[in-house]
Amino acid sequence: MPVQGSDAASVEDYSATLAQYGLSPAWVRGLADVATAQNDGIYDVEPRDPEAVAPTTFRAWAQRTLVPAVQDTAITTRRRP
């Protein structure tokens, strides 16, 4: 049997569900705004061209920059009395 999709709930239904779970009106509005932006294609970006791509991968940056910074912080934190 093939898998069948269904339409996502409306933003109004989503908002009502969030409110039923006790979220404040401000949270409901904020999450509804995010859902609306996603439905409107906020993440449908143009393909990146080679000139727009960072010269460093995230993994390389993390190994070169993030890991030493975290290690330095851990060493400094352990030295405190």
N, CA and C of each residue as an Amber inpcrd file, in Angstrom:
protein
   243
   0.8550000  -1.1770000   0.0000000   0.0000000   0.0000000   0.0000000
   0.9020000   1.2420000   0.0000000   0.7000000   2.1520000  -0.9340000
   1.5410000   3.3550000  -0.9830000   1.2460000   4.2890000   0.1850000
   2.2610000   5.0450000   0.5440000   2.1160000   6.0260000   1.6140000
   1.3910000   7.2440000   1.0620000   0.4350000   7.7400000   1.8190000
  -0.2970000   8.9160000   1.3880000  -0.0800000  10.0310000   2.3950000
   0.1280000  11.2260000   1.8800000   0.2940000  12.3860000   2.7440000
  -1.0310000  13.0830000   2.9560000  -1.0160000  13.9820000   3.8770000
  -2.2090000  14.8030000   4.0960000  -1.7610000  16.2430000   4.2560000
  -2.6810000  17.1360000   4.0160000  -2.3600000  18.5410000   4.1750000
  -2.0990000  18.8430000   5.6480000  -1.1770000  19.7350000   5.8710000
  -0.8870000  20.1500000   7.2420000  -2.0800000  20.9260000   7.7950000
  -2.1780000  20.9220000   9.0980000  -3.2500000  21.6790000   9.7510000
  -3.0890000  23.1600000   9.4280000  -4.1760000  23.8740000   9.4650000
  -4.1070000  25.3130000   9.2220000  -3.3790000  25.9840000  10.3830000
  -2.8940000  27.1670000  10.1310000  -2.2160000  27.9210000  11.1820000
  -3.1950000  28.2070000  12.3190000  -4.4630000  28.3980000  11.9820000
  -5.4710000  28.6440000  13.0150000  -5.6490000  27.4130000  13.9020000
  -5.6850000  26.2230000  13.2840000  -5.7960000  24.9850000  14.0660000
  -4.5530000  24.7840000  14.9330000  -3.4040000  25.0530000  14.3470000
  -2.1370000  24.9390000  15.0800000  -2.1430000  25.8830000  16.2830000
  -2.5910000  27.1170000  16.0720000  -2.6470000  28.1000000  17.1520000
  -3.6020000  27.6460000  18.2490000  -4.7500000  27.1160000  17.8530000
  -5.7260000  26.6470000  18.8410000  -5.1530000  25.5000000  19.6690000
  -4.4450000  24.5970000  19.0280000  -3.8280000  23.4770000  19.7520000
  -2.7870000  23.9840000  20.7390000  -1.9620000  24.9190000  20.3060000
  -0.9490000  25.4810000  21.2100000  -1.5990000  26.1380000  22.4230000
  -2.6700000  26.8740000  22.1830000  -3.3750000  27.5360000  23.2860000
  -3.9850000  26.5070000  24.2290000  -4.4880000  25.4050000  23.6890000
  -5.0550000  24.3550000  24.5320000  -3.9990000  23.7430000  25.4470000
  -2.7640000  23.7230000  24.9980000  -1.6720000  23.2010000  25.8150000
  -1.1440000  24.2300000  26.8060000  -1.7520000  25.4150000  26.8200000
  -1.4190000  26.4040000  27.8300000  -0.3790000  27.4320000  27.4420000
  -0.0020000  27.5020000  26.1790000   0.9530000  28.5280000  25.7870000
   0.2960000  29.9000000  25.8700000   1.0880000  30.8800000  26.2130000
   0.5730000  32.2400000  26.3000000   0.2180000  32.7500000  24.9060000
  -0.6440000  33.7540000  24.8340000  -0.9810000  34.3160000  23.5180000
   0.2430000  34.7870000  22.7350000   1.2330000  35.3320000  23.4320000
   2.4450000  35.7970000  22.7420000   3.2040000  34.6190000  22.1190000
   3.3100000  33.5130000  22.8400000   3.9840000  32.3280000  22.2970000
   3.1960000  31.7560000  21.1280000   1.8890000  31.6880000  21.2820000
   1.0480000  31.1750000  20.1960000   1.2530000  32.0100000  18.9400000
   1.2100000  33.3360000  19.0780000   1.3810000  34.2230000  17.9210000
   2.7740000  34.0460000  17.3080000   3.7960000  33.9510000  18.1450000
   5.1560000  33.7940000  17.6420000   5.3370000  32.5000000  16.8680000
   4.8480000  31.3960000  17.4210000   4.9820000  30.1170000  16.7340000
   4.1180000  30.0690000  15.4760000   2.9580000  30.7200000  15.5230000
   2.1180000  30.7990000  14.3270000   2.8290000  31.6100000  13.2410000
   3.5040000  32.6730000  13.6370000   4.2680000  33.4680000  12.6630000
   5.3830000  32.6480000  12.0300000   6.0540000  31.8280000  12.8330000
   7.1140000  30.9650000  12.3060000   6.5170000  29.9630000  11.3150000
   5.4040000  29.3400000  11.6900000   4.7630000  28.3740000  10.7990000
   4.3390000  29.0420000   9.4930000   3.8020000  30.2410000   9.5850000
   3.3900000  30.9660000   8.3840000   4.5900000  31.2660000   7.4920000
   5.6810000  31.6980000   8.0970000   6.8910000  31.9900000   7.3200000
   7.4070000  30.7310000   6.6300000   7.3610000  29.6040000   7.3320000
   7.8010000  28.3460000   6.7150000   6.8700000  27.9600000   5.5700000
   5.5810000  28.0950000   5.7830000   4.6210000  27.7730000   4.7220000
   4.7890000  28.6890000   3.5160000   5.2210000  29.9200000   3.7680000
   5.4210000  30.8850000   2.6830000   6.7690000  30.7230000   1.9920000
   7.5880000  29.7650000   2.4590000   8.8350000  29.4550000   1.7710000
  10.0620000  30.1760000   2.2600000  10.1000000  30.5580000   3.5290000
  11.2670000  31.2890000   4.0350000  12.5650000  30.5030000   3.8520000
  12.4730000  29.1760000   3.8590000  13.6800000  28.3620000   3.7150000
  13.9440000  27.9460000   2.2700000  13.1000000  28.3930000   1.3620000
  13.2940000  28.0660000  -0.0510000  14.2840000  29.0550000  -0.6620000
  15.5420000  28.9150000  -0.2880000  16.5670000  29.8570000  -0.7210000
  17.0840000  29.4950000  -2.1070000  17.7060000  30.4550000  -2.7030000
  18.3470000  30.2260000  -3.9910000  19.5560000  29.3120000  -3.7890000
  19.8780000  28.5040000  -4.7870000  21.0880000  27.6850000  -4.6760000
  22.3190000  28.5810000  -4.5150000  23.2510000  28.1350000  -3.7000000
  24.4560000  28.9300000  -3.4830000  25.4280000  28.7410000  -4.6350000
  26.0500000  29.8280000  -5.0250000  27.0700000  29.7250000  -6.0550000
  28.4300000  29.5740000  -5.3800000  29.4290000  29.1240000  -6.1110000
  30.7420000  28.8820000  -5.5030000  31.3370000  30.1060000  -4.8100000
  31.0130000  31.3120000  -5.2800000  31.5560000  32.5130000  -4.6560000
  30.9110000  32.8030000  -3.3070000  29.7040000  32.2680000  -3.0770000
  29.0000000  32.5380000  -1.8280000  29.2770000  31.4800000  -0.7640000
  29.9390000  30.4210000  -1.1280000  30.1930000  29.3270000  -0.1970000
  31.4250000  29.6590000   0.6510000  31.3150000  29.3970000   1.9470000
  32.4430000  29.6410000   2.8480000  33.6060000  28.7330000   2.4600000
  34.8270000  29.2460000   2.5730000  35.9820000  28.4430000   2.1910000
  36.2860000  27.3260000   3.1890000  35.6690000  27.3660000   4.3450000
  35.9230000  26.3820000   5.3940000  34.6460000  25.6240000   5.7010000
  34.7660000  24.3170000   5.8770000  33.6050000  23.5370000   6.2700000
  33.3420000  23.7530000   7.7570000  32.1370000  23.4490000   8.1790000
  31.8160000  23.5760000   9.5900000  32.7190000  22.6740000  10.4260000
  32.9610000  21.4590000   9.9530000  33.8050000  20.5230000  10.6940000
  35.2200000  21.0880000  10.8750000  35.7920000  21.6420000   9.8130000
  37.1410000  22.2020000   9.8990000  37.1680000  23.3850000  10.8570000
  36.1630000  24.2550000  10.7730000  36.1020000  25.3900000  11.6910000
  35.9890000  24.9200000  13.1320000  35.1250000  23.9340000  13.3740000
  34.9350000  23.4410000  14.7410000  36.2270000  22.8550000  15.2910000
  36.9270000  22.0860000  14.4770000  38.1800000  21.4780000  14.9370000
  39.2600000  22.5260000  15.1800000  39.3210000  23.5270000  14.3190000
  40.3670000  24.5320000  14.4170000  40.0650000  25.6010000  15.4620000
  38.7950000  25.9850000  15.6280000  38.4400000  27.1360000  16.4490000
  37.6420000  26.7600000  17.6940000  36.5860000  26.0040000  17.5120000
  35.6760000  25.7150000  18.6180000  36.2770000  24.7740000  19.6530000
  36.8440000  23.6700000  19.2010000  37.3970000  22.6890000  20.1390000
  38.4790000  23.3130000  21.0290000  39.4560000  24.0310000  20.4780000
  40.4550000  24.6500000  21.3630000  39.8330000  25.6600000  22.3330000
  38.8430000  26.4060000  21.8870000  38.2090000  27.3850000  22.7730000
  37.4960000  26.6930000  23.9280000  36.8080000  25.6190000  23.6390000
  36.1070000  24.8730000  24.6940000  37.1120000  24.2270000  25.6300000
  38.1700000  23.6730000  25.0800000  39.1950000  23.0550000  25.9230000
  39.8600000  24.0940000  26.8280000  40.1640000  25.2730000  26.2890000
  40.7560000  26.3380000  27.1040000  39.8110000  26.7530000  28.2270000
  38.5300000  26.8450000  27.9230000  37.5410000  27.2090000  28.9320000
  37.4680000  26.1400000  30.0110000  37.5100000  24.8680000  29.6260000
  37.4330000  23.7800000  30.5900000  38.6670000  23.7800000  31.4950000
  39.8280000  24.0410000  30.9270000  41.0500000  24.0850000  31.7290000
  41.0000000  25.2600000  32.7000000  40.5830000  26.4110000  32.2350000
  40.4830000  27.6040000  33.0750000  39.4740000  27.3850000  34.1850000
  38.3690000  26.7670000  33.8830000  37.3200000  26.5250000  34.8780000
  37.8120000  25.5610000  35.9510000  38.5600000  24.5510000  35.5820000
  39.0580000  23.5670000  36.5680000  40.1100000  24.1790000  37.4950000
  40.8160000  25.2120000  37.0650000  41.8780000  25.8030000  37.8760000
  41.3500000  26.7080000  38.9690000  40.1120000  27.1250000  38.8580000
  39.5540000  28.0310000  39.8780000  39.3780000  27.3070000  41.1940000
  39.6790000  28.0040000  42.2960000  39.5190000  27.3540000  43.6200000
  38.0680000  27.1470000  43.9810000
